[in-house]
Amino acid sequence: MRKWLRNYFDLTKGEFNGLLVLVLLIFGVSCLPTLYNWLWPVTIDPGMEQMAEAHYRQLMRDQPQASAFGAAKRTFSTAKSVKPPLRLHRFDPNTTDLRGWQDLGFSVKQAQSILNYRLKGGQFRKPEDLQKMYVVSAAAYQKLRPYIDIEPQSSALSSFKANDHQEKPRQQVFNYPKDLPVNIRVEINQADTAALETIRGIGPAFAKRIIQYRERIGGFHKKEQLMEVYGLDLVKFEEIKDQVVVDASLVKRLNVNTIRVEDFKNNPYIRYKQANAIIQYREQHGNYSTFDDLKKVIILSPQVLEQLSPYISFVP
């Protein structure tokens, strides 16, 4: 065999010996399971075999019950996902509880969304306000409209509404009012939390968020920026927009020719790479003269430039 292998494979003596050892190892490993079973045979306990057989029979008997339970569980899950039937009745959206909204055909999640809006200070002053809720579809509103019955507000609010129709004096702006008469608006770039809480629909949580966001961006230059505050959506903005004013001259501007990357820390309008690109471009090409020079920074999109424009100055 050795001579035959040499004729066909040209093996040296060392290579032939290595091949022979490898074949013997493979043969030995393949014979190990058989040798192990012969030396240490597996013994089956008759008692354990009987217990396993009895357990199998019990499972077969219980299978119809398990199938019935699974079907019942699927039926329950399907029923749980279906909305409750519509039960129309007269209701006040400012006082209806979770069960009441469910009786009107809303799911638990939809009803909770409406209650969350009220908890944040939202109010329904007329039936049409219900359409502002995204969980109330146009079809649902048309069905509910004849049943909406909004109760009159407190006497103080009634008096407020009565006075609102009278001739109003020239409006004034107070930054830190103790009380909020009808003709006063809050300037949101200087107001503290106490002043912001006088806005109808703004509580302590929203007041704190507005101030924190104001510090991040350097001040508000238009009212619509309030909708960038976490949790302050379009519905809430429509409720408070007539109670606030903005003095854009109070916005803090950054000199683009002296700013550092750290000056943009926590700014929601620009990322670190974009801020760093502004600095690198200035170091390579010199100071910026106009806003058009800033447009030459390729990484800055038109949206970012538009958001930054009220907060940038070009002092040499």
N, C-alpha and C positions, 0 to 999 in steps of 0.2 A: 504493500500500500504506500509505503514511504517512497519507493521508487516511482510508482505511478504518479503520485502527487508532484514529485520533482520534475517529471517529464512534461506535465501539463501546466504547472504553476511556478516552476523554477524556485522552489522554497529552499531556504538555507536550513541547516540543522537546527539552529535556534528558533526559526520561525515555525518549523514543523513541530518541535516540542511544545511551543506556545499554543499552537492550534490544537494539539492533542489535549493539553491541560484544559483549554476552554471547552472542548466537546465533553470531556469528563465532568466538568463543573455543571454544564447545562443538563446533562443526563442525571446527575445526582440531585439537583434541585427539583427536577420534574418527578423524581421518585420519592421525594420526601413526604408528600401527603399520604401516599399508599403505605409507606413504611410506618408513619405515625399511627394510622388507623389500625395497622396490624399489631403494633406494640401496645397501644392504648385504645382498645375498641370502645365505642360509645354504647353505654347501657341505657335502655329506656325503662323508666319507672312505670309500671302498669297503672299505679294509682294516678300519676300525673296525666297519663294518656286518657284515662276515664274522665278526669276532671275537665280536660280540654274538650273532649267530645260532648260532655254535658253542657259546657259553656256555649259551644257552637249551636246546640239544639235550642238553648234558651234564646240566643240571638235570633234565630230563625222564627221562633214563636213571637218575639217582640217586634219584628220587622213591620207588620201591618200597622201596629200602634204608632211606631216611629214615623211611618209615612203619613198617617193621619195627622200627627202633631205638626209635621213639616208643612202640610197643606194648610192647616189652621194658622200657622205662623205667617205663611205667605199672604193669606187672606187678611190677617190683622195688619201686616205692613202695608198692603195695598190700601186698606181702608184708612189707615193713619195718614197717608199721603194725599188723600182726597180732601178738597176743601169742604167745610161744613155748608149745608144748604142755606140759601138766601132767605132770611126772615125779615121782611121789611116792616119797620115800625118807626115812629117819630123818635128822633134822637138829637142830642146836642153834641157836636164833635169836640167841644171844649170840656165835656164832663163824662163822656162815654168811656167805660172801662174796657179791659181786655176781653171779657166775656161778651160785652155788648157789641164790640167790633166783630167778634166771631159770629154772633147771631146775624150780623148784617152780611155775612158771606166772606169775610176776610180770614186768611189763615193766621196762625199764631204769629208767624214772622212778620206778616204785613201789619197786623194790629200792633205789634210791639214797635214797629217803625213809626207809626203815628203817635204812639204814646211817648216815644223818645223825643219826637219833635216838640211835644207839649212840655216835657220835662226840661228841655233846654230854653223854655220861655216862649215858644211859639204859640200863637193864638189864631183862631178862626173867627174873624170879625164879620164875615159875610159868607153865604153858602159857596160862592165861587172860589173862596180860598182853599176849599178841599181839593180842587183840581191841581193845586201846586204840589201835592203829595204824589211822588212818582209811583207809589203802590196803588193809587186810585186811577184806574183806566177811564177813558172817556165813556165807555159803555156803562161801567159801574157807577160813574157820577150821574149819568142820565137817569139811572134807575133810582138812585138815592136822593136826587135833588128835591122831589116833592115831599120828602120825609125829614129834611134838615130843618131843625127848629133851634136856632141859636138864641139862648136866653140873654136878656139885657145884662150888661156888666154892672159892677158896683156903682153906687150913687156917685162916688168920686169920679169914676170914669165917665158916667153919664153926664156929670157936670162939665167934665173936660170936653166931651163931644159937643155939648150945647154951646160952650164958649168958643169952640173951634169954628162955628159958623158965624160968629160975630166978627166985626171988623178988627183985624189984627194990627197992632202997632209994628213999627219997623223992627225986623228981627235982629237979635243981638247974638254975639258969640261969647260964651264963657268957657274958659278952659277947665275950671274946677268948681262947678256949681254945687251948692248944697242941695237944692231942690231943682227939679227940671220943669219949669213952666212950659206952656204950649209953644211959646215963641223963642225958645232957646235951643241952640244946636251945639254939640260938643266937638271941639277941634281935636282930632285924634292924634296929632303929632306931639301935643304937649300934655294931653290928659293923663292923669294917673288912674289907677284901678278904681278909686272911689268915683271919679268923674265918669269913667266908662260904664260903671254899673248903673248910673242914672239913665242910661239909654234903655228904653223899653225893649226887652228881648235879650239883653246882655247881662249875664250873671257873673259871679266871681271867676269862674273857670274861663269863660270867653274873654273877660277883661284881661286876665293874666296872659292868655295866649296872644292877644292882640299886641300887648306891650312887648312880649318876647320876640314876636315876629318883626315888629317895628324896629327893634334894636338890631336884628340880624340884617335887615336890608338898608337901614339908615334913614328910615322914615317913609311915609306914604306920600306919593305925588298925585294919586287919584283914588277915589272911593273904591273903585272896582278891585283894588289890590286886597281889600278885606276878604274877598272870597278865596285868597290864597292861604288864609289862616285855617289851620286844621279844624274841621268840623263846621266851618261857617260856609254853608252852601248858598245857592241862589235864593232859596225860600227865605232864609234868615237875612240875607242881604237886602232883599226887597222890603223886609220888615223894618230895617234900621237905617236904610240909606238916606231917608229924609231927616233923620235926627243927628246926622254928622256932617261936618265940613272938613276940608283938607286945606291946610296952608302949605303949598308946595315949596315956599321959600325956606321952610324949616328943614328940608331934606339935607342930609349930610353928604357933601360931594367929596370925592377922592381925586386928588391930583394925579392923573395918569402918568406924569413924568417923575413922580417921587414915590409912588406906592410900592409896596412889597407884596410878595405872595401872601404873607401872614395877614395883610389887611383884608383879604377876601375870605378869611376863615369863617365858616358857617354861613356864608352868603348863598342863598338858594338859587341865585341866578347864574352862577358861574362855577365851573369845576376847577380842581387844582391844576390840571394840565392846561386849561385855557388861561388861567391866571398866570401861570409860569410862561406861557407863550407870549403874553403881553410884555412881560419883563424882558424876556430874551430878545424880542424884536426891538425893544427900545435900546438895549445894550449894543445891538449890532448896527442899528440904523440911526440912532440918536433920538432926541425927544420928539414926541408927537406934537403937531401943530394944530390940527383940526380933527374932527371926528372921522373924516375920510381917511386919515392916516391909520386910524384904528381898524378900518375895514380891510387893510392890507394884511392883517393877521389872519391867515387862511383858516385856522382852527376855530375862529369865532363865527358862528352862524348868524344869519340876519335876526333870528329871534333873540339870541343872547345880546346882540348889539342894541336891539330895541329896548330890552329890559335894563341894560346898563346905562343907556344914554342919559337918564335924569340924574344919575349918581356919579358922573364923570366930569371932571374939569381939565382944562389944558393950559394950566399956568406954566410958563417956561421955567 
